[in-house]
């Protein structure tokens, strides 16, 4: 049986609430889970447990601070915007969370997955060569941070809903050019008739552009599992 529990950590005088899920055997690697705009929730913790079921240590990170979570769209936006507009600070928090994940799991070989805002977060981890073998972005935002490395070392997998209003075809094209210019080993899987937040069963707001899609959910996690097996074993 895997073991999972909260794992608080400190940075800059702030307490952050991580969540570590360990497999029953020696982990093949540690995978950081970057949360959506509402902050770490049962959704991300369940993904950490899923990773443990695959033989990895799963570490759900926290870039907002313990107890700082959003419920309404307005609350979530208020939490996300300061970091989305200050990417070096976001990257600093992610780098520290990654170091905590490695130390807590006892594993140095790492990857990262993220959802929505967390998708942008893990893409930034790849863009800045942050000590991971690869990253998987689920319905992530694509906006470049302005400090993308000349050469991106981690492998990149972006899992994208083609009808996502928060990541338009123009955004996809800009992202593809950015990845190619940085000589990244990158893939983009686009799912037709699929909107934002397609892996979240609670997403049901077509006017806002967030709708769960069971087929895209299944396909994206199959692709992610295959990718993690490639980069971590």
VOPAGU-2260 file (C-alpha; in pm, 1 decimal, decimal comma):
REM VOPAGU-2260
SITE   aa  ch    i         X         Y         Z
SITE  UNK   A    0       0,0       0,0       0,0
SITE  UNK   A    1     127,2     349,3     -84,1
SITE  UNK   A    2     166,2     608,7     190,9
SITE  UNK   A    3      37,5     963,7     145,3
SITE  UNK   A    4      33,6    1264,2     376,8
SITE  UNK   A    5      74,8    1639,7     392,7
SITE  UNK   A    6     428,0    1776,7     397,7
SITE  UNK   A    7     465,0    2140,1     502,9
SITE  UNK   A    8     771,6    2334,5     392,8
SITE  UNK   A    9     908,3    2686,7     426,3
SITE  UNK   A   10    1026,3    2952,9     184,1
SITE  UNK   A   11    1081,2    3322,7     245,5
SITE  UNK   A   12     910,7    3315,5     583,7
SITE  UNK   A   13     596,3    3157,7     437,7
SITE  UNK   A   14     462,2    2809,2     507,5
SITE  UNK   A   15     356,8    2602,4     207,9
SITE  UNK   A   16     153,1    2282,6     218,7
SITE  UNK   A   17     287,7    2002,0       5,0
SITE  UNK   A   18     138,1    1655,4     -22,3
SITE  UNK   A   19     358,1    1351,0     -74,3
SITE  UNK   A   20     234,8    1012,6    -199,0
SITE  UNK   A   21     493,1     733,6    -193,4
SITE  UNK   A   22     463,2     402,8    -380,2
SITE  UNK   A   23     484,7      72,4    -196,4
SITE  UNK   A   24     822,0      -0,9    -359,7
SITE  UNK   A   25    1128,7     214,8    -422,9
SITE  UNK   A   26    1011,0     503,9    -643,7
SITE  UNK   A   27    1127,7     517,6   -1004,8
SITE  UNK   A   28    1139,5     895,1    -976,0
SITE  UNK   A   29     954,3    1183,7    -817,0
SITE  UNK   A   30     687,7    1378,3   -1005,5
SITE  UNK   A   31     582,6    1723,7    -892,8
SITE  UNK   A   32     213,9    1807,9    -943,4
SITE  UNK   A   33     153,7    2179,3   -1006,8
SITE  UNK   A   34    -192,4    2298,3    -910,8
SITE  UNK   A   35    -460,3    2483,4   -1103,6
SITE  UNK   A   36    -550,0    2844,5   -1027,1
SITE  UNK   A   37    -750,8    2759,9    -715,2
SITE  UNK   A   38    -451,7    2616,4    -530,4
SITE  UNK   A   39    -370,0    2263,4    -422,2
SITE  UNK   A   40    -688,1    2058,1    -375,1
SITE  UNK   A   41    -816,7    1701,6    -369,0
SITE  UNK   A   42    -777,6    1702,9    -747,5
SITE  UNK   A   43    -399,0    1747,8    -733,2
SITE  UNK   A   44    -363,2    1518,8    -432,5
SITE  UNK   A   45    -548,6    1246,4    -622,2
SITE  UNK   A   46    -300,9    1288,9    -908,1
SITE  UNK   A   47     -12,4    1244,8    -662,4
SITE  UNK   A   48    -173,6     918,6    -550,1
SITE  UNK   A   49    -218,4     815,1    -914,2
SITE  UNK   A   50     152,2     872,6    -968,1
SITE  UNK   A   51     229,1     654,8    -665,6
SITE  UNK   A   52      16,8     379,0    -820,7
SITE  UNK   A   53     247,7     395,8   -1124,4
SITE  UNK   A   54     555,9     354,8    -907,0
SITE  UNK   A   55     658,5     719,8    -871,2
SITE  UNK   A   56     665,3     945,9    -570,4
SITE  UNK   A   57     397,2    1209,3    -632,6
SITE  UNK   A   58     440,3    1551,3    -472,0
SITE  UNK   A   59     152,8    1799,6    -496,9
SITE  UNK   A   60     317,1    2140,0    -463,4
SITE  UNK   A   61     176,1    2467,1    -329,3
SITE  UNK   A   62     281,6    2802,9    -474,3
SITE  UNK   A   63      27,2    3017,4    -287,3
SITE  UNK   A   64      92,3    2936,6      79,6
SITE  UNK   A   65     -80,3    2717,9     335,2
SITE  UNK   A   66    -451,2    2793,0     362,4
SITE  UNK   A   67    -453,5    3024,3      59,3
SITE  UNK   A   68    -709,8    2867,3    -170,8
SITE  UNK   A   69    -973,3    2998,1    -409,7
SITE  UNK   A   70   -1333,9    2886,7    -449,5
SITE  UNK   A   71   -1490,7    3140,6    -686,3
SITE  UNK   A   72   -1339,8    3245,6   -1018,4
SITE  UNK   A   73   -1269,9    3586,8    -866,6
SITE  UNK   A   74   -1084,5    3436,8    -569,5
SITE  UNK   A   75    -883,0    3207,9    -794,7
SITE  UNK   A   76    -789,1    3492,6   -1026,6
SITE  UNK   A   77    -678,6    3706,1    -731,2
SITE  UNK   A   78    -445,6    3427,1    -619,3
SITE  UNK   A   79    -306,3    3345,8    -962,8
SITE  UNK   A   80    -255,7    3691,8   -1113,4
SITE  UNK   A   81      34,9    3810,0    -893,5
SITE  UNK   A   82     238,0    3503,5    -991,4
SITE  UNK   A   83     124,4    3486,8   -1353,2
SITE  UNK   A   84     249,1    3845,1   -1387,6
SITE  UNK   A   85     572,6    3777,8   -1193,8
SITE  UNK   A   86     709,8    3465,8   -1353,7
SITE  UNK   A   87    1052,9    3480,4   -1183,0
SITE  UNK   A   88     875,6    3460,8    -845,3
SITE  UNK   A   89     658,3    3173,4    -967,2
SITE  UNK   A   90     967,8    2994,9   -1094,2
SITE  UNK   A   91    1145,6    3048,7    -761,1
SITE  UNK   A   92     858,2    2888,2    -572,2
SITE  UNK   A   93     847,3    2597,0    -814,9
SITE  UNK   A   94    1222,3    2541,2    -789,8
SITE  UNK   A   95    1201,9    2531,4    -411,6
SITE  UNK   A   96     903,6    2295,1    -420,6
SITE  UNK   A   97    1098,4    2066,9    -653,9
SITE  UNK   A   98    1393,9    2058,0    -415,1
SITE  UNK   A   99    1155,6    1975,0    -128,1
SITE  UNK   A  100     996,2    1698,7    -336,9
SITE  UNK   A  101    1333,6    1543,6    -413,4
SITE  UNK   A  102    1446,0    1558,8     -51,1
SITE  UNK   A  103    1117,3    1430,4      92,2
SITE  UNK   A  104    1100,6    1138,3    -150,3
SITE  UNK   A  105    1469,6    1055,7    -139,1
SITE  UNK   A  106    1475,9    1058,8    -519,5
SITE  UNK   A  107    1675,0    1294,2    -740,9
SITE  UNK   A  108    1538,3    1196,8   -1082,9
SITE  UNK   A  109    1228,3    1407,8   -1139,1
SITE  UNK   A  110     951,5    1516,5   -1372,7
SITE  UNK   A  111     650,5    1745,5   -1335,9
SITE  UNK   A  112     286,7    1755,0   -1441,7
SITE  UNK   A  113      46,1    2046,1   -1409,1
SITE  UNK   A  114    -309,1    2152,2   -1482,2
SITE  UNK   A  115    -432,5    2488,7   -1619,3
SITE  UNK   A  116    -217,9    2745,0   -1430,7
SITE  UNK   A  117     -14,6    2444,2   -1321,5
SITE  UNK   A  118      36,6    2359,1   -1687,5
SITE  UNK   A  119     192,4    2701,0   -1738,2
SITE  UNK   A  120     396,8    2638,4   -1422,8
SITE  UNK   A  121     552,2    2314,1   -1543,6
SITE  UNK   A  122     619,6    2462,4   -1886,8
SITE  UNK   A  123     815,5    2733,3   -1705,3
SITE  UNK   A  124    1008,0    2458,6   -1524,4
SITE  UNK   A  125    1111,4    2322,6   -1863,9
SITE  UNK   A  126    1176,2    2667,7   -2008,4
SITE  UNK   A  127    1425,2    2739,6   -1729,6
SITE  UNK   A  128    1583,3    2390,9   -1723,8
SITE  UNK   A  129    1474,9    2331,1   -1365,2
SITE  UNK   A  130    1623,1    1989,9   -1288,2
SITE  UNK   A  131    1349,7    1771,8   -1437,2
SITE  UNK   A  132    1368,7    1508,5   -1709,7
SITE  UNK   A  133    1038,1    1614,2   -1860,3
SITE  UNK   A  134     711,2    1798,4   -1801,1
SITE  UNK   A  135     347,8    1736,3   -1892,9
SITE  UNK   A  136     107,1    2028,1   -1926,8
SITE  UNK   A  137    -264,9    1943,2   -1913,6
SITE  UNK   A  138    -480,8    2221,5   -2064,7
SITE  UNK   A  139    -208,2    2466,7   -1968,6
SITE  UNK   A  140    -165,3    2830,7   -2058,2
SITE  UNK   A  141     107,4    2890,2   -2315,5
SITE  UNK   A  142     225,3    3249,1   -2262,5
SITE  UNK   A  143     605,9    3270,2   -2265,6
SITE  UNK   A  144     772,8    3404,4   -1948,6
SITE  UNK   A  145    1040,0    3615,6   -2115,8
SITE  UNK   A  146    1329,9    3410,5   -1978,2
SITE  UNK   A  147    1309,9    3092,7   -2184,5
SITE  UNK   A  148    1651,0    2926,8   -2209,1
SITE  UNK   A  149    1829,0    2928,4   -2543,8
SITE  UNK   A  150    1821,0    2548,3   -2529,1
SITE  UNK   A  151    1549,1    2361,5   -2336,4
SITE  UNK   A  152    1678,5    2033,2   -2193,6
SITE  UNK   A  153    1368,2    1867,6   -2037,3
SITE  UNK   A  154    1130,6    1690,7   -2272,7
SITE  UNK   A  155     792,8    1862,7   -2309,6
SITE  UNK   A  156     444,0    1719,1   -2360,5
SITE  UNK   A  157     150,5    1960,1   -2393,2
SITE  UNK   A  158    -199,8    1806,9   -2378,6
SITE  UNK   A  159    -439,3    2064,7   -2517,2
SITE  UNK   A  160    -808,3    2108,6   -2589,7
SITE  UNK   A  161    -835,9    2263,4   -2934,5
SITE  UNK   A  162   -1142,0    2469,1   -2838,9
SITE  UNK   A  163    -981,1    2605,8   -2520,7
SITE  UNK   A  164   -1057,9    2981,1   -2521,0
SITE  UNK   A  165    -768,2    3041,3   -2279,6
SITE  UNK   A  166    -512,2    2890,3   -2518,7
SITE  UNK   A  167    -607,8    2985,8   -2873,0
SITE  UNK   A  168    -468,2    2847,6   -3199,5
SITE  UNK   A  169    -250,2    3160,3   -3220,4
SITE  UNK   A  170    -116,1    3080,1   -2871,7
SITE  UNK   A  171     -46,5    2723,9   -2983,3
SITE  UNK   A  172     147,4    2847,0   -3285,9
SITE  UNK   A  173     351,0    3089,8   -3074,5
SITE  UNK   A  174     426,7    2810,2   -2828,4
SITE  UNK   A  175     535,6    2574,2   -3105,8
SITE  UNK   A  176     771,2    2838,0   -3244,4
SITE  UNK   A  177     909,3    2906,5   -2895,3
SITE  UNK   A  178     977,8    2537,4   -2831,8
SITE  UNK   A  179    1135,4    2485,4   -3172,7
SITE  UNK   A  180    1355,3    2794,2   -3136,8
SITE  UNK   A  181    1482,4    2655,0   -2806,0
SITE  UNK   A  182    1556,8    2318,8   -2970,7
SITE  UNK   A  183    1325,1    2138,1   -2729,8
SITE  UNK   A  184    1215,4    1776,2   -2761,1
SITE  UNK   A  185     847,8    1870,9   -2757,2
SITE  UNK   A  186     508,5    1720,9   -2839,0
SITE  UNK   A  187     162,6    1873,3   -2850,9
SITE  UNK   A  188    -150,4    1656,7   -2849,4
SITE  UNK   A  189    -461,8    1854,5   -2941,8
SITE  UNK   A  190    -804,3    1707,0   -2870,6
SITE  UNK   A  191   -1084,6    1821,4   -3099,8
SITE  UNK   A  192   -1416,3    1952,7   -2965,2
SITE  UNK   A  193   -1246,5    1990,0   -2626,6
SITE  UNK   A  194   -1237,3    2297,3   -2404,5
SITE  UNK   A  195   -1035,5    2409,5   -2102,1
SITE  UNK   A  196   -1013,5    2197,2   -1783,8
SITE  UNK   A  197   -1107,1    1881,0   -1973,1
SITE  UNK   A  198    -957,5    1652,6   -1704,3
SITE  UNK   A  199   -1166,7    1799,0   -1422,0
SITE  UNK   A  200   -1502,7    1621,7   -1370,3
SITE  UNK   A  201   -1628,1    1929,3   -1182,7
SITE  UNK   A  202   -1580,2    2153,0   -1488,3
SITE  UNK   A  203   -1919,4    2229,1   -1643,5
SITE  UNK   A  204   -1927,7    2593,0   -1750,7
SITE  UNK   A  205   -1925,2    2618,8   -2130,5
SITE  UNK   A  206   -1982,2    2994,6   -2116,1
SITE  UNK   A  207   -1652,8    3024,4   -1925,7
SITE  UNK   A  208   -1486,1    2767,5   -2150,6
SITE  UNK   A  209   -1434,1    2494,5   -1889,8
SITE  UNK   A  210   -1596,0    2158,5   -1969,8
SITE  UNK   A  211   -1498,9    1805,6   -1866,8
SITE  UNK   A  212   -1438,2    1563,1   -2153,4
SITE  UNK   A  213   -1412,3    1198,7   -2047,1
SITE  UNK   A  214   -1244,9    1079,3   -2366,9
SITE  UNK   A  215    -984,1    1355,8   -2366,0
SITE  UNK   A  216    -929,0    1290,4   -1994,9
SITE  UNK   A  217    -862,2     921,1   -2058,5
SITE  UNK   A  218    -644,1     981,1   -2362,2
SITE  UNK   A  219    -439,4    1253,1   -2195,0
SITE  UNK   A  220    -355,3    1044,2   -1888,5
SITE  UNK   A  221    -260,1     749,3   -2108,7
SITE  UNK   A  222     -25,7     981,4   -2299,3
SITE  UNK   A  223     114,0    1120,8   -1974,7
SITE  UNK   A  224     179,7     774,3   -1831,8
SITE  UNK   A  225     363,7     674,3   -2149,3
SITE  UNK   A  226     568,8     995,5   -2140,6
SITE  UNK   A  227     664,1     948,9   -1774,3
SITE  UNK   A  228     770,5     593,6   -1849,4
SITE  UNK   A  229     992,9     732,8   -2125,2
SITE  UNK   A  230    1162,5     998,1   -1911,7
SITE  UNK   A  231    1172,6     823,9   -1571,9
SITE  UNK   A  232    1125,4     454,7   -1644,4
